[in-house]
Amino acid sequence: MGGIYTVLSTHAKTLCELTDDQMMFIGPDLWQETPNPLFDEDYSLLMEWQDHAAQMGLNIRVGRWDIPGRPIVTLVDFRPYYAQKDQLYGDAWNDFGVDSLHAYGDYDEASMFSYAAALVAENYYHFALEHTNRVVYHAHEWMTGLGALYIRKHLPQIATVFTTHATTIGRSIAGNGKPLYQYLWAYNGTQMSQELNVESKHSIERQTAHNVDCFTTVSDVTARECEELLDRRPDAVLVNGFENDFVPRGASFTARRRAARKRIFEVANALTGAHFDDDTLIVSTSGRYEYKNKGLDICLDALSRCLPSGALTRQILALIEVPAWVFAPRLDLQQRLTVPQEYTTGLLTPFLTHWLHNEDQDRVCTFLREHGINNQPEDRLKIIFVPCYLDGRDGILNLSYYDLLVGHDLALYPSYYEPWGYTPLEAVAFHVPCVTTSLSGFGMWANKVKGAASQIEDGVAVVERDDYNYEQVVESVMQTVLNFASLEKKQVTDIRRRASQLASKALWEHFIDNYLEAYTIALRHAAERQTGAAN
């Protein structure tokens, strides 16, 4: 789930082709008692090594990841290593100065998997490879840092690459309402990690960045952040791409778009009692539930101001597709959806598709109630909160995220903190124009491609955003929605085509050379280290 999953799953096909399938993904075995829908286990694949690993006490399963490229993947059970946790953390402190003393939450689980992944790499290397093989171990995000450091110590002949997709402390500074960008030069990362209670995550991230052969990140904006907060400038920027295998074409695209809109309108009608014809503009936002960082505050504020503006020339249906603390799908809504008819009265709480554990405290629900957004049938703007993971099995929409995205008309991602921004890239790949900001890696890239500030007519509107111009951003997003809603059909068609054309410039075939550059840097440094050790 999330952006890192998208990075790995979409570039797998290109990397498999470049390496002639000499690549292995390593993941946690979290589906031990139930079938894993994305993993095709194959005992005949690397069978001799599987037997050897089992004899050495590694509990692994080997198979293929059921995505384009079908790369080899090893899933490892990391639970046995909790018993060694204190020793492992002590070694990390003694060897690399990693401070795990203040760890909490997901730190232990991530670290135990990271250690197990390194054991898998070590075991396979000693069984199947030789010192003449040029091997790269690529670790993504702080969660895999402990394993990367283990490889660095115990297998120095393996080149290590570490990619941070965001810095822990940068995300924390932004999420806690502190101005990140204007004062970035003045922040001390370690000091701020203590203040914001993320010391251990920051420590493993920082020390991994300083001890691998090649340190990388995903955008120029995050490279500056790393330099200031982690005290190391990345050796390479691995811009995130996409793979067009995920996007339907021709008649299939049209059919899936029609099916998505039909289902969205069915759910919206059953929930609100309003009629939605195909002229309805479907506006959406999605991503991680970081209210300020992902610009949810901007989205809701801008949309709510559209309602009384009097400028709406057509009906707008806005979907907030952000996973929250879901309790269950709404039974009353499910019952309505089992009866194929159009309703003229809405349900209670007509803006929520799933009940939440914390509905009274949820920030989206609170905003909608405080601003009187009740989705009355006569309102020309309706906002619906879809707080579940869109995996096709949510109990209400029952379509995957991509199968819904294809039916949207305009997407809003006015982020404050967005190292790259897969949601806008995914949107334009599915021909959905979008709004992003100059603080996102994707927004900076879109401006660079155009050579000027990108506008919605180009397929992506890049709104200028800084630490203090909230009101201007809200106004800009609101005007973009209103203006887009007033466009003629041909104008929208042209904008959708330009959005898709921009996405075609972000295919992995254009960006994968950055990975090859990083691997070359890492291999060169590993070779120099080996030569120095021999001398």
C-alpha positions in Angstrom: 0.0 0.0 0.0 1.1 3.6 -0.6 3.7 5.3 -2.7 6.6 2.9 -1.9 4.5 0.0 -2.9 3.8 1.8 -6.2 7.5 2.5 -6.8 8.4 -1.2 -6.3 5.5 -2.7 -8.1 5.7 -0.5 -11.2 9.4 -0.5 -11.9 9.7 -4.3 -11.3 9.0 -5.1 -15.0 11.6 -2.7 -16.3 14.3 -3.9 -13.9 13.5 -7.5 -14.5 14.0 -6.9 -18.2 17.3 -5.0 -17.7 18.7 -7.6 -15.3 17.4 -10.7 -17.2 15.4 -11.7 -14.1 18.5 -11.6 -11.9 16.7 -9.7 -9.2 15.0 -10.7 -6.1 12.5 -8.8 -3.9 12.4 -9.7 -0.2 9.2 -9.1 1.8 7.6 -10.0 5.1 5.5 -13.2 5.2 2.3 -11.8 6.6 -0.1 -14.2 5.0 1.0 -17.4 6.6 -2.5 -18.8 7.4 -4.4 -17.5 4.4 -3.6 -17.3 0.6 -1.6 -14.3 -0.4 -3.5 -12.7 -3.4 -0.3 -11.3 -5.0 2.2 -14.1 -4.3 2.4 -17.3 -6.4 4.5 -19.7 -4.4 6.8 -22.0 -6.4 8.9 -24.6 -4.6 10.6 -25.5 -7.9 12.0 -22.0 -8.1 15.5 -21.9 -6.6 14.6 -25.3 -5.0 18.1 -26.2 -3.8 18.6 -22.9 -2.1 15.1 -23.1 -0.5 16.2 -26.5 1.1 19.5 -25.0 2.2 17.9 -22.0 3.8 15.4 -24.2 5.7 18.3 -26.3 7.0 20.0 -23.0 8.2 16.8 -22.1 10.1 15.4 -19.5 7.7 11.6 -19.8 7.4 11.1 -18.6 3.8 8.7 -19.0 0.9 9.9 -18.4 -2.7 7.7 -17.6 -5.7 6.6 -14.8 -8.1 5.0 -11.5 -7.4 1.8 -11.4 -9.4 2.4 -8.0 -11.1 3.8 -7.0 -14.5 7.2 -8.5 -14.8 6.4 -11.3 -12.3 9.7 -10.8 -10.4 11.2 -13.4 -8.0 10.2 -12.7 -4.4 11.2 -14.3 -1.1 8.9 -13.9 1.8 10.5 -14.4 5.2 9.0 -15.0 8.6 10.7 -12.4 10.8 8.9 -13.2 14.1 11.6 -15.5 15.5 14.1 -12.6 15.7 12.2 -10.7 18.3 14.0 -12.8 20.9 17.3 -11.3 19.7 16.0 -7.7 19.6 18.1 -6.3 22.4 21.3 -7.9 21.1 20.6 -6.6 17.6 19.9 -3.0 18.8 23.0 -3.2 21.0 25.1 -4.2 17.9 23.6 -1.4 15.8 24.6 1.1 18.5 28.1 -0.3 18.9 28.8 -0.6 15.1 27.0 2.4 13.7 25.7 4.6 16.5 22.0 3.8 15.9 20.0 4.9 18.9 17.1 2.4 19.4 16.5 3.3 23.1 13.5 5.5 22.4 11.8 3.1 19.9 8.1 2.6 20.0 5.2 1.6 17.8 6.2 0.0 14.4 9.9 0.4 15.0 10.4 -3.2 16.3 8.4 -4.9 13.6 10.1 -3.0 10.8 13.5 -3.7 12.3 13.0 -7.4 12.8 11.8 -7.7 9.2 14.8 -5.7 8.0 17.2 -7.9 9.9 15.5 -11.1 8.5 15.7 -9.7 5.0 19.4 -9.2 5.4 19.8 -12.8 6.6 18.0 -13.9 3.4 20.4 -12.0 1.2 23.4 -13.2 3.2 22.2 -16.8 2.9 21.5 -16.7 -0.8 24.9 -14.9 -1.5 26.9 -17.6 0.3 25.0 -20.4 -1.3 24.6 -19.3 -4.9 27.1 -16.5 -5.7 30.8 -15.9 -5.8 33.0 -12.9 -5.0 33.2 -12.1 -8.7 29.4 -11.4 -8.9 28.5 -7.7 -8.8 25.7 -7.6 -6.2 23.6 -4.7 -5.0 21.3 -4.7 -1.9 18.7 -1.9 -2.3 16.9 -0.9 0.9 13.9 1.5 0.8 13.0 3.8 3.7 14.0 3.8 7.3 12.2 0.5 7.9 14.9 -1.4 6.1 17.9 0.4 7.5 18.9 -2.2 10.1 19.3 -4.8 7.3 21.3 -2.5 5.1 23.7 -1.9 8.0 24.0 -5.6 8.6 24.9 -6.2 5.0 27.4 -3.3 5.2 29.2 -4.9 8.2 29.0 -8.6 7.4 29.1 -8.6 3.6 31.1 -5.6 2.6 31.6 -7.0 -0.9 27.9 -6.3 -1.6 27.1 -2.8 -2.7 24.4 -1.1 -0.6 21.9 1.5 -1.8 19.5 3.3 0.5 16.5 5.3 -0.7 14.5 7.5 1.6 11.2 8.4 0.1 10.7 11.1 2.8 12.6 12.0 5.9 11.0 11.0 9.2 11.9 14.3 10.8 10.8 16.4 7.8 7.4 14.7 7.7 7.1 15.2 11.5 8.0 18.9 11.4 5.4 19.5 8.7 2.8 17.4 10.3 3.2 19.2 13.6 2.3 22.5 12.1 5.8 23.9 12.1 7.1 25.9 9.1 9.4 23.5 7.2 10.7 25.2 4.1 11.6 28.8 5.1 13.5 27.6 8.2 14.9 24.3 6.8 18.4 25.6 7.0 18.0 26.4 10.7 16.7 23.0 11.9 19.0 20.4 13.4 17.5 17.1 12.5 18.7 15.2 15.6 17.5 17.9 18.0 14.1 18.1 16.3 13.7 14.3 16.4 14.1 14.5 20.2 11.6 17.4 20.4 9.0 15.5 18.2 9.6 12.1 19.7 10.9 10.3 16.6 14.5 9.8 17.8 14.9 6.2 16.9 13.4 6.4 13.4 15.5 9.4 12.7 18.6 7.7 14.0 18.3 4.6 11.9 17.5 6.7 8.9 20.4 9.1 9.4 23.0 6.4 10.1 21.9 4.3 7.2 22.2 7.3 4.9 25.8 7.9 6.2 27.0 4.3 5.9 25.7 2.9 2.6 27.6 3.0 -0.7 25.0 5.1 -2.4 22.4 7.3 -0.7 19.4 8.3 -2.8 16.0 10.0 -2.6 13.1 10.6 -4.9 13.1 14.4 -5.8 15.1 17.6 -5.6 12.9 19.0 -2.9 13.7 15.9 -0.7 17.3 16.0 -1.6 17.6 19.5 0.0 15.7 18.2 3.0 18.1 15.2 3.4 21.1 17.5 3.2 19.8 19.7 6.0 18.1 17.2 8.3 20.2 14.0 7.7 23.5 15.9 7.1 24.2 14.1 3.8 23.5 15.2 0.3 22.1 12.2 -1.7 24.4 10.7 -4.3 21.5 10.4 -6.8 17.9 11.3 -7.2 15.7 8.4 -8.3 12.7 10.1 -9.7 9.6 8.0 -9.5 8.0 6.7 -12.7 5.0 4.7 -13.7 4.2 1.8 -16.0 1.4 2.1 -18.5 0.6 -1.6 -18.2 -1.8 -0.5 -15.4 -3.8 1.8 -17.7 -6.5 0.2 -19.9 -6.7 1.3 -23.5 -9.3 1.9 -26.2 -12.6 0.2 -25.7 -11.5 -1.3 -22.4 -10.7 2.2 -21.0 -14.1 3.5 -22.1 -15.9 0.5 -20.6 -14.1 0.8 -17.3 -14.6 4.5 -17.1 -18.4 4.0 -17.7 -18.5 1.2 -15.1 -16.7 3.3 -12.5 -19.0 6.3 -13.0 -22.1 4.1 -12.8 -21.0 2.6 -9.5 -20.0 5.9 -8.0 -23.4 7.4 -8.9 -25.3 4.4 -7.5 -23.5 4.8 -4.2 -23.9 8.5 -4.1 -27.6 8.3 -4.9 -28.2 5.6 -2.3 -26.4 7.7 0.3 -27.8 11.2 -0.5 -31.0 10.6 -2.4 -29.9 13.0 -5.1 -29.9 12.3 -8.9 -26.6 12.2 -10.7 -26.5 12.3 -14.5 -23.3 11.8 -16.5 -22.7 15.5 -16.8 -21.9 15.5 -13.1 -18.3 16.5 -12.5 -16.5 13.9 -10.3 -13.7 15.6 -8.3 -11.5 13.5 -5.9 -8.6 13.5 -3.6 -6.8 10.5 -2.1 -3.7 9.3 -0.3 -2.4 9.0 3.2 -4.5 10.5 6.0 -2.2 13.4 6.8 -4.6 16.2 7.1 -2.2 19.1 6.5 0.7 17.4 4.8 -1.5 15.9 2.0 -3.6 19.1 1.7 -6.9 17.7 2.9 -7.5 20.9 4.7 -7.1 22.8 1.5 -9.3 20.4 -0.5 -12.2 20.6 2.0 -11.9 24.4 2.4 -11.8 25.0 -1.4 -14.7 22.7 -2.1 -16.9 24.1 0.7 -16.4 27.6 -0.7 -17.6 26.5 -4.1 -21.0 25.6 -2.6 -22.3 29.1 -1.7 -20.4 30.9 -4.5 -23.3 30.8 -6.9 -20.8 30.1 -9.7 -21.5 26.4 -10.1 -22.9 25.7 -13.5 -23.1 22.0 -13.1 -23.4 19.4 -10.3 -20.1 18.4 -8.6 -19.6 15.2 -6.7 -16.4 15.3 -4.6 -14.9 12.0 -3.2 -12.5 12.1 -0.3 -10.8 8.7 -0.8 -8.6 8.6 2.3 -8.3 5.5 4.5 -9.3 6.2 8.1 -10.2 4.2 11.2 -13.0 2.2 9.7 -15.4 0.2 11.9 -17.5 -1.4 9.2 -19.3 -0.7 5.9 -22.7 0.9 6.5 -25.4 -1.7 6.6 -28.1 0.7 5.7 -26.2 1.7 2.6 -25.4 -1.9 1.7 -29.1 -2.7 1.9 -30.0 0.1 -0.4 -27.4 -1.0 -2.9 -28.8 -4.5 -3.1 -32.0 -3.0 -4.6 -31.5 -1.6 -8.1 -33.6 1.6 -7.9 -33.1 5.4 -7.6 -33.7 6.9 -4.2 -35.1 10.3 -3.6 -34.3 10.6 0.2 -30.9 10.4 1.8 -29.7 8.4 4.8 -28.6 9.9 8.0 -25.0 11.1 7.8 -25.2 11.3 4.0 -21.5 12.0 3.5 -20.0 8.8 4.9 -19.8 5.4 3.2 -18.4 3.5 6.2 -18.9 3.9 9.9 -15.7 5.0 11.8 -14.5 4.1 15.3 -13.8 7.8 16.0 -16.4 9.6 13.8 -16.9 12.3 16.4 -13.2 13.1 16.4 -12.4 12.5 12.7 -11.2 15.7 11.1 -12.9 15.2 7.8 -16.3 14.4 9.4 -15.8 17.3 11.8 -15.1 19.7 9.0 -18.2 18.7 7.0 -20.4 19.0 10.0 -19.0 22.4 11.1 -19.5 23.8 7.6 -23.0 22.5 7.3 -22.3 20.2 4.3 -25.3 17.8 4.6 -25.5 16.8 0.9 -29.1 17.8 0.4 -30.5 16.7 -2.9 -30.8 20.4 -4.0 -27.1 21.2 -3.3 -25.1 21.5 -6.5 -22.0 20.2 -4.6 -21.9 17.0 -2.7 -18.9 15.8 -0.7 -18.6 12.1 0.2 -16.0 10.6 2.5 -14.8 7.1 1.4 -12.6 6.2 4.4 -11.5 2.7 3.4 -8.7 1.0 1.5 -10.0 0.7 -2.1 -8.9 -2.9 -2.7 -12.2 -4.0 -4.4 -13.5 -5.6 -1.2 -14.6 -2.7 0.9 -18.3 -3.7 1.0 -19.7 -0.6 -0.6 -18.0 0.5 -3.8 -16.2 -2.9 -4.3 -13.9 -1.5 -6.9 -10.1 -1.1 -6.7 -8.5 2.3 -6.6 -7.5 2.3 -10.2 -10.9 1.0 -11.3 -12.4 4.0 -9.6 -9.8 6.6 -10.6 -10.5 6.0 -14.3 -14.0 7.4 -13.7 -13.0 10.7 -12.1 -12.8 14.0 -13.9 -10.5 16.2 -11.8 -8.2 15.3 -8.9 -7.0 17.6 -6.1 -3.6 17.1 -4.3 -2.6 20.5 -2.9 0.0 19.0 -0.6 2.2 20.8 1.9 4.6 17.9 2.3 5.0 15.6 -0.7 8.5 14.3 -1.5 7.2 12.9 -4.9 3.5 12.5 -5.3 2.3 9.3 -6.9 -1.4 10.2 -6.6 -1.1 13.1 -9.2 1.1 10.9 -11.5 -1.4 8.1 -11.3 -4.2 10.5 -12.0 -2.7 11.9 -15.2 -1.8 8.4 -16.3 -5.5 7.6 -16.2 -6.3 10.8 -18.2 -7.5 12.7 -15.1 -6.3 16.3 -14.9 -5.1 17.3 -11.4 -4.0 20.0 -9.1 -0.8 19.7 -7.1 1.7 22.2 -5.6 5.2 23.6 -6.1 6.1 21.8 -2.8 5.6 18.4 -4.3 8.3 16.5 -6.3 5.9 15.8 -9.0 4.8 19.4 -9.2 8.4 20.5 -9.5 8.9 17.9 -12.3 5.8 19.0 -14.2 7.0 22.7 -14.1 10.4 21.5 -15.3 8.9 19.6 -18.2 6.9 22.6 -19.3 9.7 25.1 -18.6 7.2 27.4 -16.8 4.4 27.1 -14.3 2.1 24.3 -15.4 -1.6 25.2 -15.6 -4.7 23.0 -15.7 -4.9 23.5 -19.4 -1.6 21.5 -19.6 -3.2 18.6 -17.7 -1.6 19.6 -14.3 -2.1 22.8 -12.4 0.9 23.4 -10.1 -0.2 25.9 -7.4 2.5 28.0 -5.8 2.6 27.0 -2.1 4.9 28.0 0.8 4.7 28.0 4.6 2.3 30.9 4.9 0.0 31.3 1.8 -2.8 29.0 2.8 -5.6 31.4 1.8 -4.1 32.0 -1.6 -3.8 28.3 -2.2 -7.5 27.7 -1.2 -8.6 30.4 -3.5 -6.5 29.0 -6.4 -7.9 25.5 -5.9 -11.5 26.8 -5.7 -11.1 28.8 -8.9 -9.6 25.8 -10.7 -12.6 23.7 -9.7 -15.1 26.3 -10.8 -13.3 27.1 -14.0 -12.9 23.4 -14.9 -16.6 22.8 -14.2 -17.5 25.5 -16.8 -15.4 24.1 -19.6 -16.9 22.8 -22.8 -16.6 19.1 -23.6 -13.9 19.6 -26.3 -11.8 21.6 -23.9 -11.9 18.9 -21.3 -11.1 16.3 -23.9 -8.0 18.3 -24.9 -6.9 18.7 -21.3 -7.4 15.0 -20.6 -5.2 14.2 -23.6 -2.5 16.6 -22.4 -2.6 15.0 -19.0 -2.0 11.6 -20.5 0.8 12.9 -22.7 2.5 14.3 -19.6 2.2 10.9 -17.9 3.9 9.3 -20.9 7.0 11.3 -20.1 7.2 9.8 -16.6 7.3 6.1 -17.7 10.0 4.0 -16.1 11.7 3.6 -19.4 12.7 7.3 -19.1 13.7 7.2 -15.4 15.2 3.8 -14.9 18.7 5.1 -15.9 18.7 6.9 -12.6 18.6 3.5 -10.8 21.4 2.2 -13.0 23.5 5.3 -12.1 22.9 4.6 -8.4 23.9 1.0 -8.7 27.0 2.0 -10.6 28.0 4.4 -7.9 27.4 1.8 -5.2 29.3 -0.9 -7.0 32.3 1.5 -7.5 32.4 2.4 -3.8 32.1 -1.2 -2.8 35.0 -2.2 -5.1 37.1 0.7 -3.8 36.4 -0.5 -0.2 37.5 -4.0 -1.1 40.6 -2.8 -2.8 41.4 -0.7 0.2 40.9 -3.6 2.6 43.1 -5.8 0.5 45.9 -3.3 0.6 
